Amino acid sequence: MSVADEFGARVQQMRQKAEKLEQAAERAEDPAERRRLKDKARRLQEQSRMSGENGGVHPM
């Protein structure tokens, strides 16, 4: 597997985890837990989006 393939797989894993967190947030009854899960999912989505746009190079 090439570095590009590994990177793409990693980005895909991040997106899948964010989706699972969103689903867990929808099932959470506690508002604080729901917010925490949604925030974590949003951060992962943003990180995966930035990684995909920058080809894995994070701006400083």
A tleap script that builds the chain and sets N, CA, C and O, in Angstrom:
source leaprc.protein.ff14SB
mol = sequence {
  NMET SER VAL ALA ASP GLU PHE GLY ALA ARG
  VAL GLN GLN MET ARG GLN LYS ALA GLU LYS
  LEU GLU GLN ALA ALA GLU ARG ALA GLU ASP
  PRO ALA GLU ARG ARG ARG LEU LYS ASP LYS
  ALA ARG ARG LEU GLN GLU GLN SER ARG MET
  SER GLY GLU ASN GLY GLY VAL HIE PRO CMET
}
set mol.1.N position { 0.841 -1.170 0.000 }
set mol.1.CA position { 0.000 0.000 0.000 }
set mol.1.C position { 0.893 1.243 0.000 }
set mol.1.O position { 1.843 1.335 0.778 }
set mol.2.N position { 0.584 2.184 -0.867 }
set mol.2.CA position { 1.384 3.398 -0.966 }
set mol.2.C position { 1.018 4.368 0.152 }
set mol.2.O position { 0.020 4.188 0.851 }
set mol.3.N position { 1.833 5.385 0.303 }
set mol.3.CA position { 1.579 6.406 1.310 }
set mol.3.C position { 0.254 7.103 1.014 }
set mol.3.O position { -0.520 7.384 1.929 }
set mol.4.N position { -0.006 7.382 -0.254 }
set mol.4.CA position { -1.257 8.035 -0.632 }
set mol.4.C position { -2.457 7.162 -0.280 }
set mol.4.O position { -3.477 7.666 0.190 }
set mol.5.N position { -2.339 5.858 -0.505 }
set mol.5.CA position { -3.419 4.931 -0.159 }
set mol.5.C position { -3.645 4.911 1.345 }
set mol.5.O position { -4.785 4.930 1.811 }
set mol.6.N position { -2.557 4.872 2.099 }
set mol.6.CA position { -2.663 4.864 3.562 }
set mol.6.C position { -3.303 6.153 4.058 }
set mol.6.O position { -4.134 6.132 4.965 }
set mol.7.N position { -2.915 7.272 3.461 }
set mol.7.CA position { -3.472 8.556 3.850 }
set mol.7.C position { -4.964 8.593 3.549 }
set mol.7.O position { -5.757 9.019 4.388 }
set mol.8.N position { -5.347 8.151 2.363 }
set mol.8.CA position { -6.760 8.125 1.988 }
set mol.8.C position { -7.567 7.238 2.917 }
set mol.8.O position { -8.695 7.573 3.278 }
set mol.9.N position { -6.997 6.113 3.302 }
set mol.9.CA position { -7.675 5.211 4.230 }
set mol.9.C position { -7.848 5.882 5.590 }
set mol.9.O position { -8.887 5.732 6.232 }
set mol.10.N position { -6.849 6.608 6.018 }
set mol.10.CA position { -6.907 7.301 7.313 }
set mol.10.C position { -7.995 8.374 7.298 }
set mol.10.O position { -8.752 8.505 8.259 }
set mol.11.N position { -8.072 9.132 6.222 }
set mol.11.CA position { -9.105 10.169 6.103 }
set mol.11.C position { -10.484 9.511 6.118 }
set mol.11.O position { -11.402 10.012 6.767 }
set mol.12.N position { -10.632 8.410 5.418 }
set mol.12.CA position { -11.908 7.694 5.385 }
set mol.12.C position { -12.283 7.182 6.781 }
set mol.12.O position { -13.451 7.231 7.167 }
set mol.13.N position { -11.301 6.695 7.529 }
set mol.13.CA position { -11.559 6.229 8.892 }
set mol.13.C position { -12.039 7.380 9.779 }
set mol.13.O position { -12.945 7.208 10.594 }
set mol.14.N position { -11.433 8.537 9.617 }
set mol.14.CA position { -11.840 9.707 10.391 }
set mol.14.C position { -13.284 10.075 10.079 }
set mol.14.O position { -14.055 10.395 10.984 }
set mol.15.N position { -13.652 10.030 8.802 }
set mol.15.CA position { -15.021 10.365 8.400 }
set mol.15.C position { -16.015 9.349 8.942 }
set mol.15.O position { -17.107 9.720 9.371 }
set mol.16.N position { -15.650 8.076 8.927 }
set mol.16.CA position { -16.528 7.044 9.461 }
set mol.16.C position { -16.715 7.205 10.964 }
set mol.16.O position { -17.823 7.042 11.476 }
set mol.17.N position { -15.643 7.522 11.667 }
set mol.17.CA position { -15.732 7.721 13.115 }
set mol.17.C position { -16.617 8.923 13.421 }
set mol.17.O position { -17.415 8.883 14.357 }
set mol.18.N position { -16.481 9.985 12.644 }
set mol.18.CA position { -17.311 11.173 12.843 }
set mol.18.C position { -18.784 10.831 12.632 }
set mol.18.O position { -19.646 11.310 13.368 }
set mol.19.N position { -19.066 10.017 11.643 }
set mol.19.CA position { -20.445 9.607 11.380 }
set mol.19.C position { -20.998 8.787 12.556 }
set mol.19.O position { -22.143 8.982 12.962 }
set mol.20.N position { -20.196 7.884 13.093 }
set mol.20.CA position { -20.627 7.081 14.237 }
set mol.20.C position { -20.864 7.962 15.466 }
set mol.20.O position { -21.797 7.729 16.234 }
set mol.21.N position { -20.016 8.970 15.643 }
set mol.21.CA position { -20.206 9.889 16.758 }
set mol.21.C position { -21.498 10.690 16.600 }
set mol.21.O position { -22.205 10.924 17.581 }
set mol.22.N position { -21.805 11.106 15.391 }
set mol.22.CA position { -23.054 11.821 15.120 }
set mol.22.C position { -24.250 10.938 15.456 }
set mol.22.O position { -25.218 11.396 16.063 }
set mol.23.N position { -24.178 9.669 15.059 }
set mol.23.CA position { -25.266 8.741 15.354 }
set mol.23.C position { -25.413 8.534 16.856 }
set mol.23.O position { -26.529 8.490 17.375 }
set mol.24.N position { -24.296 8.409 17.549 }
set mol.24.CA position { -24.333 8.245 18.995 }
set mol.24.C position { -24.919 9.497 19.656 }
set mol.24.O position { -25.651 9.398 20.640 }
set mol.25.N position { -24.600 10.656 19.119 }
set mol.25.CA position { -25.128 11.906 19.661 }
set mol.25.C position { -26.649 11.954 19.518 }
set mol.25.O position { -27.347 12.428 20.415 }
set mol.26.N position { -27.151 11.468 18.401 }
set mol.26.CA position { -28.594 11.460 18.188 }
set mol.26.C position { -29.303 10.544 19.182 }
set mol.26.O position { -30.447 10.802 19.554 }
set mol.27.N position { -28.635 9.481 19.612 }
set mol.27.CA position { -29.224 8.538 20.564 }
set mol.27.C position { -29.035 8.972 22.016 }
set mol.27.O position { -29.737 8.488 22.903 }
set mol.28.N position { -28.099 9.873 22.260 }
set mol.28.CA position { -27.794 10.288 23.637 }
set mol.28.C position { -28.967 11.059 24.235 }
set mol.28.O position { -29.525 11.958 23.606 }
set mol.29.N position { -29.322 10.693 25.443 }
set mol.29.CA position { -30.423 11.370 26.123 }
set mol.29.C position { -29.938 12.576 26.918 }
set mol.29.O position { -30.675 13.547 27.093 }
set mol.30.N position { -28.717 12.514 27.392 }
set mol.30.CA position { -28.147 13.601 28.182 }
set mol.30.C position { -27.695 14.732 27.245 }
set mol.30.O position { -26.865 14.504 26.366 }
set mol.31.N position { -28.226 15.934 27.422 }
set mol.31.CA position { -27.858 17.047 26.537 }
set mol.31.C position { -26.355 17.346 26.521 }
set mol.31.O position { -25.799 17.679 25.474 }
set mol.32.N position { -25.703 17.228 27.674 }
set mol.32.CA position { -24.267 17.504 27.727 }
set mol.32.C position { -23.486 16.456 26.932 }
set mol.32.O position { -22.537 16.788 26.221 }
set mol.33.N position { -23.886 15.210 27.055 }
set mol.33.CA position { -23.239 14.129 26.304 }
set mol.33.C position { -23.487 14.294 24.810 }
set mol.33.O position { -22.581 14.091 24.002 }
set mol.34.N position { -24.705 14.659 24.443 }
set mol.34.CA position { -25.047 14.889 23.032 }
set mol.34.C position { -24.169 15.989 22.449 }
set mol.34.O position { -23.641 15.853 21.345 }
set mol.35.N position { -24.017 17.078 23.195 }
set mol.35.CA position { -23.198 18.208 22.733 }
set mol.35.C position { -21.733 17.795 22.597 }
set mol.35.O position { -21.065 18.152 21.626 }
set mol.36.N position { -21.239 17.034 23.587 }
set mol.36.CA position { -19.845 16.585 23.550 }
set mol.36.C position { -19.592 15.709 22.323 }
set mol.36.O position { -18.590 15.880 21.628 }
set mol.37.N position { -20.499 14.778 22.063 }
set mol.37.CA position { -20.345 13.894 20.911 }
set mol.37.C position { -20.429 14.670 19.597 }
set mol.37.O position { -19.652 14.425 18.674 }
set mol.38.N position { -21.363 15.594 19.519 }
set mol.38.CA position { -21.495 16.397 18.299 }
set mol.38.C position { -20.257 17.260 18.061 }
set mol.38.O position { -19.805 17.409 16.925 }
set mol.39.N position { -19.717 17.823 19.129 }
set mol.39.CA position { -18.504 18.638 19.006 }
set mol.39.C position { -17.327 17.794 18.527 }
set mol.39.O position { -16.559 18.216 17.662 }
set mol.40.N position { -17.195 16.606 19.093 }
set mol.40.CA position { -16.110 15.720 18.687 }
set mol.40.C position { -16.268 15.313 17.229 }
set mol.40.O position { -15.290 15.278 16.482 }
set mol.41.N position { -17.501 15.003 16.820 }
set mol.41.CA position { -17.765 14.638 15.430 }
set mol.41.C position { -17.438 15.806 14.497 }
set mol.41.O position { -16.854 15.614 13.430 }
set mol.42.N position { -17.818 17.011 14.908 }
set mol.42.CA position { -17.551 18.189 14.078 }
set mol.42.C position { -16.055 18.417 13.909 }
set mol.42.O position { -15.596 18.743 12.814 }
set mol.43.N position { -15.286 18.246 14.999 }
set mol.43.CA position { -13.833 18.416 14.910 }
set mol.43.C position { -13.210 17.380 13.974 }
set mol.43.O position { -12.323 17.705 13.184 }
set mol.44.N position { -13.673 16.147 14.064 }
set mol.44.CA position { -13.146 15.104 13.184 }
set mol.44.C position { -13.502 15.378 11.727 }
set mol.44.O position { -12.676 15.189 10.834 }
set mol.45.N position { -14.740 15.825 11.489 }
set mol.45.CA position { -15.152 16.152 10.119 }
set mol.45.C position { -14.299 17.275 9.553 }
set mol.45.O position { -13.857 17.215 8.406 }
set mol.46.N position { -14.075 18.291 10.360 }
set mol.46.CA position { -13.254 19.427 9.919 }
set mol.46.C position { -11.818 18.973 9.642 }
set mol.46.O position { -11.212 19.359 8.642 }
set mol.47.N position { -11.288 18.149 10.543 }
set mol.47.CA position { -9.921 17.667 10.364 }
set mol.47.C position { -9.805 16.816 9.096 }
set mol.47.O position { -8.831 16.941 8.355 }
set mol.48.N position { -10.780 15.963 8.848 }
set mol.48.CA position { -10.723 15.126 7.654 }
set mol.48.C position { -10.901 15.961 6.388 }
set mol.48.O position { -10.288 15.685 5.357 }
set mol.49.N position { -11.756 16.992 6.484 }
set mol.49.CA position { -11.953 17.876 5.326 }
set mol.49.C position { -10.669 18.631 5.001 }
set mol.49.O position { -10.271 18.728 3.841 }
set mol.50.N position { -10.027 19.163 6.035 }
set mol.50.CA position { -8.782 19.900 5.820 }
set mol.50.C position { -7.690 18.969 5.298 }
set mol.50.O position { -6.917 19.346 4.418 }
set mol.51.N position { -7.629 17.775 5.830 }
set mol.51.CA position { -6.619 16.813 5.383 }
set mol.51.C position { -6.826 16.464 3.920 }
set mol.51.O position { -5.867 16.375 3.154 }
set mol.52.N position { -8.076 16.268 3.535 }
set mol.52.CA position { -8.379 15.937 2.148 }
set mol.52.C position { -8.047 17.083 1.204 }
set mol.52.O position { -7.542 16.858 0.105 }
set mol.53.N position { -8.329 18.302 1.628 }
set mol.53.CA position { -8.057 19.467 0.777 }
set mol.53.C position { -6.561 19.735 0.654 }
set mol.53.O position { -6.086 20.140 -0.408 }
set mol.54.N position { -5.833 19.514 1.717 }
set mol.54.CA position { -4.403 19.850 1.746 }
set mol.54.C position { -3.520 18.661 1.411 }
set mol.54.O position { -2.295 18.773 1.448 }
set mol.55.N position { -4.108 17.547 1.091 }
set mol.55.CA position { -3.305 16.367 0.797 }
set mol.55.C position { -2.528 15.885 2.003 }
set mol.55.O position { -1.467 15.274 1.868 }
set mol.56.N position { -3.066 16.166 3.198 }
set mol.56.CA position { -2.418 15.697 4.407 }
set mol.56.C position { -1.427 16.671 4.997 }
set mol.56.O position { -0.853 16.409 6.055 }
set mol.57.N position { -1.215 17.799 4.326 }
set mol.57.CA position { -0.287 18.799 4.839 }
set mol.57.C position { -1.097 19.844 5.588 }
set mol.57.O position { -1.897 20.562 4.989 }
set mol.58.N position { -0.892 19.931 6.896 }
set mol.58.CA position { -1.619 20.892 7.705 }
set mol.58.C position { -0.878 22.218 7.707 }
set mol.58.O position { 0.320 22.269 7.986 }
set mol.59.N position { -1.608 23.308 7.389 }
set mol.59.CA position { -0.964 24.625 7.410 }
set mol.59.C position { -0.559 24.988 8.822 }
set mol.59.O position { -1.219 24.593 9.782 }
set mol.60.N position { 0.511 25.731 8.953 }
set mol.60.CA position { 1.002 26.128 10.267 }
set mol.60.C position { 0.409 27.446 10.668 }
set mol.60.O position { 0.703 27.952 11.751 }
savepdb mol mol.pdb
quit
